[in-house]
Amino acid sequence: MGRFDGRVAVITGAARGIGFGTAKRFSEEGAAIAIIDLDEAAASEAAGKLDTKAIGIGCDVSNAESVDAAIARVVEELGGIHILVNNAGITRDNLLFKMTEDDWDLVMNVHLKGAFLMTRAAQKHFVEQKYGKILNLSSVSALGNRGQANYSAAKMGVQGFTRTLGIELGPYGINANAIAPGFIATEMTDATAARLKMGVEEFRKLNADANPVRRVGYPEDIAAAAAFLCSDEASYITGQTLYVDGGSKLG
């Protein structure tokens, strides 16, 4: 038996990277999966790679109507919702004096407004059934990172949002936590390497050398932490942010 047998997990931004790694882990542990992504074709393709029942849904997480329609479809096609992972994210990096309003707004809308809208839609079902697990993706960049004023602010906002969810939703049998990944080897970080005119392996080694465990992280590392925090084993943990970063901020 898997720890998510009979559960339905909704994971945003899950067509690739950390989101897909988490979807794969949850599927392996028995959950039915709804992969939410702006690109429905990519979401459906990713869903087809999973071992349990899975669907791919196109959704703009920053749009309330799109979010409500997606959650309604999950409940109709998969029979309910028990776990929500708010993973969808984008970057629009630039130094403050070069950052545009669009750079700021796009990042805030996807990370913060998206998490808010998805959580608001899902919690209606969670409260009614007196059960639910919410996991939000923050980042070590929440502590500040050059060229990421928008992303850092959004990711710290996620932590405040998570603590408030813990306070408000705890009495209804709902746990809300966050994971703050360090450097994770994904398409997104590979794109950062290209932007910095560095090779992927060079960029990864640079980041590996910057933490005590001397390696980069992988989506599977985040998925393992997510599986614990979204399980009943973590029922006495809420409102917390777990840094999964190889100790990069130690010292």
C-alpha positions in Angstrom: 0.0 0.0 0.0 1.1 3.5 -0.8 0.7 6.4 1.7 -1.5 8.2 -0.9 -3.8 5.4 -1.8 -7.2 6.8 -2.4 -6.0 10.4 -2.5 -6.2 12.9 -5.3 -3.3 15.4 -5.6 -3.3 18.6 -7.7 0.1 19.9 -8.6 0.5 23.2 -10.5 3.4 23.8 -12.9 3.9 20.1 -13.1 4.6 19.4 -16.7 8.3 19.4 -16.0 10.9 20.1 -13.3 10.1 20.0 -9.6 6.4 19.8 -10.3 6.7 16.7 -12.4 9.2 15.1 -10.0 6.6 15.6 -7.2 3.8 14.2 -9.4 5.8 11.1 -10.2 6.6 10.5 -6.5 3.0 11.0 -5.4 1.9 8.7 -8.2 4.3 6.0 -7.1 2.8 6.2 -3.7 -0.7 5.7 -5.0 -2.2 9.1 -5.6 -4.4 10.0 -8.5 -2.8 13.1 -10.1 -4.0 16.3 -11.7 -1.2 18.0 -13.5 -2.0 21.7 -13.9 0.0 23.7 -16.4 -0.5 26.7 -18.6 0.3 24.4 -21.5 -2.5 21.8 -21.6 -0.7 19.6 -24.2 2.4 19.5 -22.1 0.3 18.7 -19.0 -1.5 15.9 -20.7 1.8 14.5 -22.0 3.3 14.5 -18.5 0.2 12.9 -17.1 0.6 10.1 -19.6 4.0 9.2 -18.1 2.5 8.5 -14.6 1.7 5.0 -13.2 -1.7 5.9 -11.6 -4.8 7.6 -12.9 -3.7 11.1 -14.0 -5.1 14.0 -16.1 -3.5 17.1 -17.5 -5.4 20.4 -17.3 -4.5 23.7 -18.9 -4.9 26.5 -16.4 -3.7 30.1 -15.9 -3.2 30.1 -12.1 -3.3 33.9 -12.0 -6.9 33.9 -13.4 -9.8 33.1 -11.0 -12.2 31.7 -13.6 -9.5 29.4 -15.0 -8.6 28.2 -11.6 -12.2 27.5 -10.5 -12.8 25.6 -13.7 -9.7 23.5 -13.2 -10.6 22.5 -9.7 -14.1 21.7 -10.8 -12.8 19.5 -13.5 -10.4 17.7 -11.0 -13.3 16.9 -8.7 -15.5 15.7 -11.5 -12.9 13.5 -13.3 -11.0 12.2 -10.3 -13.7 12.2 -7.7 -12.3 14.7 -5.2 -9.2 16.6 -4.0 -7.1 15.9 -1.0 -3.7 17.5 -1.7 -2.7 20.8 -3.4 0.9 21.6 -4.3 1.3 25.2 -5.5 4.5 24.8 -7.6 3.8 27.0 -10.7 6.4 29.7 -11.1 8.3 31.9 -13.5 11.3 34.1 -13.3 11.9 37.6 -14.8 15.3 38.4 -13.3 16.9 41.8 -13.6 18.6 44.4 -11.4 16.1 46.7 -9.7 16.8 49.7 -12.0 16.2 47.6 -15.1 13.2 45.7 -13.8 9.9 46.7 -15.5 6.4 46.7 -14.0 5.6 43.8 -16.2 8.6 41.9 -14.8 7.3 42.5 -11.3 3.6 41.9 -12.0 4.1 38.6 -13.9 6.1 37.1 -11.1 3.8 38.2 -8.4 0.7 37.0 -10.3 2.0 33.5 -10.9 3.7 32.9 -7.5 1.5 34.7 -5.1 -1.8 35.3 -6.7 -1.7 31.9 -8.2 -1.1 30.2 -4.8 -3.9 32.3 -3.4 -6.4 31.5 -6.1 -5.6 27.8 -6.2 -5.8 27.5 -2.4 -9.0 29.5 -2.1 -10.6 27.1 -4.7 -9.3 23.9 -3.1 -10.0 24.8 0.5 -13.8 24.8 -0.1 -13.5 21.1 -0.6 -10.9 20.6 2.2 -13.1 22.4 4.8 -16.2 20.4 3.8 -14.4 17.1 4.2 -12.4 18.2 7.2 -9.2 17.1 5.5 -6.6 18.6 3.2 -2.9 19.1 2.6 -1.5 22.2 1.1 2.2 22.6 0.1 3.6 25.8 -1.3 6.9 26.2 -3.0 9.1 29.0 -1.7 12.8 29.3 -2.4 16.1 30.1 -0.7 15.9 33.3 -2.8 13.2 34.4 -0.3 16.2 35.5 1.9 17.4 37.8 -0.9 19.2 37.3 -4.2 20.8 39.8 -6.5 18.7 40.4 -9.6 15.6 38.8 -8.1 13.8 41.5 -6.2 10.5 40.3 -7.7 11.1 36.6 -7.2 12.6 37.1 -3.7 9.6 39.2 -2.6 7.1 36.7 -4.0 8.9 33.7 -2.4 9.0 35.3 1.0 5.4 36.2 0.6 4.7 32.5 0.1 6.1 31.9 3.5 3.9 34.4 5.1 0.9 33.1 3.2 1.7 29.6 4.4 1.9 30.6 8.1 -1.5 32.3 7.8 -3.0 29.3 6.1 -1.8 27.2 9.0 -3.5 29.5 11.5 -6.8 29.8 9.6 -7.2 26.3 8.3 -5.7 24.1 11.1 -9.1 23.9 12.9 -10.6 22.2 9.8 -8.1 19.3 9.6 -6.0 21.1 7.0 -2.2 21.3 7.1 -0.3 23.9 5.1 3.4 24.0 4.8 6.1 25.2 2.4 9.4 24.0 0.9 12.2 26.4 0.1 14.4 24.6 -2.4 18.0 25.6 -3.0 19.7 25.1 -6.3 17.7 22.4 -8.2 18.9 21.0 -11.6 15.9 21.8 -13.8 15.2 23.5 -17.2 14.7 26.7 -15.3 18.1 26.7 -13.7 19.7 25.6 -17.1 18.0 28.7 -18.6 19.7 30.8 -16.0 23.0 29.4 -16.9 22.4 30.3 -20.5 21.4 33.8 -19.5 24.7 34.2 -17.6 26.6 32.8 -20.6 27.8 29.8 -18.7 27.7 26.1 -19.5 25.1 24.0 -17.6 27.7 21.7 -16.0 29.9 24.7 -15.0 26.9 26.5 -13.5 25.9 23.4 -11.6 29.4 22.8 -10.2 29.6 26.4 -9.1 26.4 26.0 -7.1 27.4 22.6 -5.8 30.6 24.0 -4.4 28.7 26.7 -2.6 26.9 24.3 -0.1 28.2 21.9 2.5 27.0 18.7 0.8 28.9 19.6 -2.4 26.2 18.7 -4.8 23.2 20.3 -6.5 19.6 19.2 -5.8 17.3 17.4 -8.0 13.5 17.3 -8.4 13.5 14.0 -6.5 15.0 15.7 -3.4 12.1 18.1 -3.3 9.6 15.4 -4.1 10.8 13.3 -1.1 10.2 16.2 1.3 6.9 17.0 -0.3 5.7 13.4 0.1 6.4 13.6 3.8 4.8 17.0 4.4 1.7 16.0 2.4 1.3 12.7 4.3 -0.6 11.9 7.5 2.8 11.4 9.1 3.1 15.2 9.1 -0.3 15.9 10.6 1.2 17.8 13.6 3.2 20.1 11.3 1.6 23.2 9.8 2.6 26.7 8.9 6.2 25.8 8.5 8.8 26.3 5.7 11.4 23.6 5.2 14.6 24.6 3.5 15.8 21.8 1.2 19.1 23.4 0.0 22.0 21.2 0.9 22.8 23.6 3.8 23.5 26.5 1.4 22.5 29.1 4.0 24.4 27.7 6.9 26.9 29.9 8.5 
